[in-house]
């Protein structure tokens, strides 16, 4: 099974994917004149605007759900893994994919808003919806929905639960399957409450966990402030193969930086578009810009914090491409590859322990629990959204319960399965979604570009932007056509009275 999974990953994550997704993000950035820079003020302001309604959630709640998916195991274990197999230079390529990937996040999240629908008094949307409506081909939406269901319900949750159980075992010695059982039980309680329950939990937990983790990172960075120039130099030299230690690793640095960067910030996956579609906003570009900001928060802040802690402390190893010998051996001492601690959250735990002896393992285990747990919740929300797309009526209810059982089973199974296999399965799920989504948004990007121009035009006129797809020539945006019609009728009634 492991050989099969490895073979599939080699196909999904070949050079065409690694370099292709960088080029796609750069392409979107150029044709939109780098909105991730021009609209950075709007990104921050719009996060806290917009009220939730009976059918939709607020911009901040949508951001929190998206961040709960983005800020997770990838920030702690994923960043450490990127360093282990790509060297310190992988951090630079994580930054690169975050910067240009934020343009990709804008495109997919704006498309999610443009083509969203109302189901059972809730807003639903995402790649399945915009691929169908943007191309006019039902099969295009079905392909993504099936890929997302497989990834979100079966392949990717195991990474998160595995990271939790691994960190808890390192810190407190608790058997992984016991941790897995507790996590699975907590998830069962929350997901039965539906999207509103997930949004409520996420809007309180995500900001708290991110701020607390960042505070610890800043303390450690301040304690090692004199080392900052050295670490930055190390990252840049390794990124472009300018140093002797990691000189032959430029390919690995790019590959692992991009792969783990995409896993962490999710730009290109289409996952953020699901949460963006549920937001109650007056113009799709507003939520597109908010979701672009979430990529910055995830990678440029949280992943960077992890990377600096690990690199300051030297609590990491770097392996060769075959993962059979060391390119660099950190403070874990001598020994064979098999005798060394596995790459992942343990690197970060040792890094915090290095600064605060006896505290790091427990702190990172608790932080990772919150990071990963909210990510698992986001995965379920995405799975449920794609069920709503694929099924209607009674069949939707049946499919939802079957998915819940598979989802909870995958979480429990992942909690005690070997971490390398859990990550490999997750990479398969991630690769399937990225391939389908990125090809799709390249084909149907025009409405998102028109929305940004319209948003910018209305802003220059001093207006609070309001979206009218008919005026822009955007077809199949049925929700917005009906929304504007109802608002117009309501204003006429108020005028008559």
C-alpha positions, -999 to 999 in steps of 0.1 A, spaced: 0 0 0 28 24 9 45 18 -25 12 25 -43 7 57 -23 42 68 -30 38 61 -67 6 82 -69 23 111 -50 52 111 -75 26 116 -103 6 142 -85 35 161 -71 60 160 -100 79 191 -112 49 201 -133 28 206 -101 56 222 -80 66 248 -106 32 250 -122 14 262 -91 41 289 -86 36 301 -121 -2 301 -117 0 323 -86 25 346 -104 2 348 -134 -28 358 -113 -7 383 -94 5 400 -126 -28 402 -144 -45 417 -113 -15 440 -106 -6 424 -73 -38 429 -53 -21 413 -23 -1 445 -21 -25 471 -35 -54 461 -13 -36 451 19 -54 478 39 -88 466 26 -79 430 35 -74 440 72 -105 463 74 -128 439 57 -120 411 81 -140 427 108 -169 440 86 -201 423 77 -227 408 100 -239 372 101 -274 365 91 -299 336 95 -285 321 63 -249 333 63 -220 338 86 -199 370 91 -167 378 72 -148 372 104 -164 338 110 -157 328 74 -121 339 79 -120 319 111 -133 288 94 -108 292 66 -80 299 91 -90 269 111 -83 249 80 -51 268 71 -36 271 105 -31 236 116 -6 207 116 11 223 85 23 252 106 40 231 133 47 196 119 46 206 82 71 235 85 94 212 104 90 185 78 98 210 50 131 219 68 139 183 74 137 173 37 143 206 19 167 223 43 163 258 58 158 272 23 124 255 21 111 283 44 118 309 17 98 289 -9 70 286 17 70 325 19 71 327 -19 41 304 -24 22 324 3 28 357 -13 19 348 -49 -6 322 -37 -27 349 -20 -37 360 -55 -49 324 -62 -68 324 -29 -85 357 -40 -96 341 -73 -110 309 -59 -128 326 -29 -143 353 -51 -156 327 -75 -171 308 -45 -190 339 -36 -202 347 -71 -216 313 -77 -228 304 -42 -263 290 -36 -288 288 -8 -295 253 6 -316 245 36 -314 282 47 -276 282 45 -252 296 19 -232 269 2 -205 272 -24 -170 262 -34 -151 247 -64 -178 222 -73 -204 250 -76 -182 274 -95 -167 248 -118 -202 237 -129 -216 272 -133 -184 287 -147 -180 260 -174 -216 251 -179 -206 214 -174 -221 195 -145 -194 168 -147 -167 194 -139 -183 201 -105 -189 164 -98 -152 156 -104 -141 182 -78 -168 173 -53 -158 136 -54 -121 144 -51 -129 167 -21 -150 141 -4 -123 115 -7 -96 139 5 -116 157 33 -134 127 47 -109 99 43 -73 109 34 -64 142 51 -80 140 86 -55 113 96 -26 138 93 -42 161 119 -52 134 144 -18 117 140 0 150 148 -22 154 179 -16 119 192 21 120 184 26 154 202 6 143 232 26 110 234 59 129 233 48 153 260 27 132 283 33 96 274 -4 89 266 -10 60 242 -19 73 207 -52 54 204 -65 68 236 -59 103 224 -75 94 191 -106 81 209 -110 114 228 -105 135 197 -130 115 177 -156 117 205 -152 155 207 -155 158 169 -187 137 169 -203 162 193 -194 193 172 -200 181 137 -235 169 144 -242 206 153 -235 216 116 -218 246 101 -231 272 125 -217 251 154 -183 249 136 -183 286 129 -190 294 165 -162 272 178 -138 284 152 -143 322 157 -133 318 194 -106 291 193 -87 302 162 -77 337 172 -69 325 208 -46 297 197 -29 317 170 -22 347 193 -9 324 221 14 305 198 27 336 182 34 352 216 55 322 226 74 324 193 81 361 197 95 355 231 119 329 218 128 351 188 135 380 212 157 357 233 177 349 202 175 384 186 212 384 178 208 352 157 180 367 134 204 379 107 223 346 107 190 326 103 177 349 76 210 345 57 209 307 62 173 306 47 182 327 16 215 310 9 200 276 11 170 287 -10 193 295 -39 220 269 -32 246 294 -22 260 276 9 282 246 11 262 225 36 229 225 16 244 234 -18 229 205 -37 194 209 -23 178 237 -43 154 213 -60 144 197 -27 141 232 -11 117 244 -38 97 211 -38 92 208 -1 87 245 4 59 246 -22 44 213 -12 42 221 25 34 257 18 3 247 -2 -6 222 24 -4 249 51 -20 279 34 -43 259 11 -40 285 -18 -50 265 -49 -68 237 -30 -101 255 -32 -108 247 4 -109 283 15 -136 290 -11 -161 268 8 -159 290 39 -158 322 18 -190 312 1 -209 310 34 -201 347 43 -228 374 42 -212 402 22 -225 428 -4 -197 421 -29 -178 388 -37 -144 407 -39 -147 416 -3 -145 381 9 -120 372 -18 -96 398 -3 -103 386 33 -93 351 22 -62 363 5 -52 379 39 -57 345 56 -28 331 35 -5 358 49 -16 351 85 -10 314 80 24 313 63 41 346 68 33 347 105 26 313 120 48 291 98 76 317 100 73 316 138 78 278 138 107 280 114 126 306 134 121 287 166 134 255 151 163 271 133 174 292 163 176 261 185 192 238 159 167 211 169 164 197 134 180 172 110 181 175 73 179 143 52 190 136 17 165 130 -11 164 93 -4 159 99 33 186 74 41 214 97 54 219 131 69 229 163 51 229 181 85 226 166 120 213 190 146 212 188 184 197 153 186 232 138 187 248 111 166 232 79 154 216 63 124 186 77 106 164 51 121 175 61 156 167 97 151 134 114 161 110 115 132 106 148 113 76 167 125 61 182 156 89 168 177 113 193 162 91 222 174 86 206 208 124 203 213 128 239 201 105 253 227 121 230 253 154 243 243 143 278 253 121 267 283 133 234 296 105 210 306 78 233 291 81 230 253 67 195 247 36 201 267 30 236 253 34 225 217 11 195 223 -17 217 236 -12 243 208 -11 215 182 -43 200 197 -62 233 191 -45 239 157 -52 204 144 -86 200 160 -101 231 143 -85 220 110 -103 187 113 -136 207 118 -129 227 87 -123 194 68 -157 182 78 -174 214 68 -159 211 33 -170 175 31 -205 184 41 -207 212 16 -197 188 -12 -223 164 -1 -249 191 -4 -237 197 -39 -239 160 -49 -270 149 -31 -305 163 -25 -334 153 -2 -333 121 17 -302 108 -2 -283 139 12 -292 129 48 -280 93 42 -248 105 25 -241 129 53 -243 102 80 -222 78 59 -196 106 55 -196 113 92 -189 76 100 -160 75 75 -147 108 87 -147 98 123 -132 64 115 -104 81 94 -95 103 124 -93 75 148 -73 53 124 -49 82 117 -42 88 153 -22 56 157 -10 50 122 27 58 113 31 95 106 49 90 73 21 70 59 -5 95 73 13 124 55 16 103 23 -22 97 22 -28 134 30 -6 144 1 -26 122 -23 -58 139 -12 -43 174 -14 -28 167 -49 -62 155 -63 -79 187 -52 -52 210 -63 -50 195 -98 -87 198 -104 -92 232 -88 -62 250 -104 -70 238 -139 -106 249 -133 -99 284 -120 -75 290 -150 -104 283 -173 -131 303 -155 -111 332 -138 -128 360 -158 -157 367 -134 -133 370 -104 -112 395 -124 -144 415 -134 -154 415 -97 -121 430 -86 -123 458 -113 -159 465 -102 -150 466 -65 -121 490 -73 -143 512 -95 -170 515 -68 -144 522 -41 -130 551 -62 -165 565 -65 -167 565 -27 -193 538 -26 -196 507 -4 -193 481 -33 -225 462 -41 -224 433 -66 -246 431 -97 -236 403 -120 -259 413 -148 -243 447 -152 -209 429 -155 -221 403 -180 -216 374 -156 -239 345 -162 -253 318 -139 -248 339 -107 -284 331 -99 -281 338 -61 -270 374 -67 -297 380 -93 -324 369 -69 -307 387 -40 -307 420 -59 -343 415 -71 -355 409 -35 -336 440 -22 -351 461 -50 -386 449 -42 -380 456 -5 -369 492 -12 -400 497 -34 -422 486 -5 -404 509 19 -407 538 -5 -445 532 -10 -451 531 27 
